[in-house]
């Protein structure tokens, strides 16, 4: 079941399913429990998008002085995509930037 859907920078609907939220993100990254809305807004308004593995993308926003929220997602086609995971890291790999916000 889909908990919510937002649009990526490519205007592709990206789903957050209950399985990904409850069985992966909250289990593997319990620190994300209060960040549901932030995860969704990161897909819609990232500071950067990084190239992930095997065609995935990683939307990134700053959530603290040196903390960056990474939301891993896949765009399947022009009308569908889904969030894979979300986690916070102390930085990001500048060499993987494929898109950057003007703001």
N, C-alpha and C positions, 0 to 999 in steps of 0.2 A: 504494500500500500504506500502511496506517495504522501509524505507529510506536507510537502510544499514544493513549488516549482518557481524558479527564477530564470531570467535570461542572462546568458553569457555575453561577453563583449562582442561576440559574433552573432548576437541576436538569436541564439539557439536555446530552447527551453532545457534547463538542467534540473532534474528531479533529485530530491533528497528523500529516499525511501525509509520506511520504518526499520527495515533490516539493517541498512547502513548506519542509521542513527543509534538505534538501541543495541544492536548486536555487534557492531564494529567500533564506531567512534566512541561511544560511552564506555565500552568495555576496554578497548585498547588505549584510549586517551581520556580518562575520567576527568581530567582538568578542563575538558571542553564542555562540561555539563551546563554551564551558564552562558554558552556562546552560540546557541541555536540561530538567533537572528543575525549575529555577526557573521556566521558562516555563510548564510544566504546572501547577505549584503556584500560579502567579499567576492562572490561570483559575479554579482551585478556591477560592482564598483571597485575593482582591484587597483592597487598601486602599480603592480607588475603582474604579468603572466609569464611563468617559466615553462620551458619545455620539459615535460616529464618523460618517463619511460614508455616505450611502445605506443606512442600516440596520445598519451595523457597530457593534460595541462595542469598547472598549479597556479591558482590565483593567490596573490599575496597582499596582505595589508599590515601596517604597523599597529600593534596593540599595546605598546609600552616602549619605554626608552630604548631598549635593545631587543624587544620581542616582536616576532613576526608570525602572524597567523598564516598558515599554508593550507589551502583547500584543494585537494587533488580531485580532478574530475575528468570525464571523458565525453567528448562530443561524438555521438554515434553517426549522426547524419544531420541534415539541415533542420530536422524537426524534433530531435530527441538527444538527450544526454543525461548523465547522472553523476552525482557526487560519490566518490570512492572513499575518501577519508579526510580528516582535518586534524591538524596538530599545530603546536606552537614551537618555534625554534628561535635561537638567539641571532640568527642571520638568515641570509639567502644567497644562492650562488648567482652572482651577477653575470657570469658567462652563459647562463641558461635563459636570460631574458629574451622573450620573443615579442613582447608588447609592453609598453609603458604608458601610464596615464600622463596627460598634459598637466595635471594639477600638482 
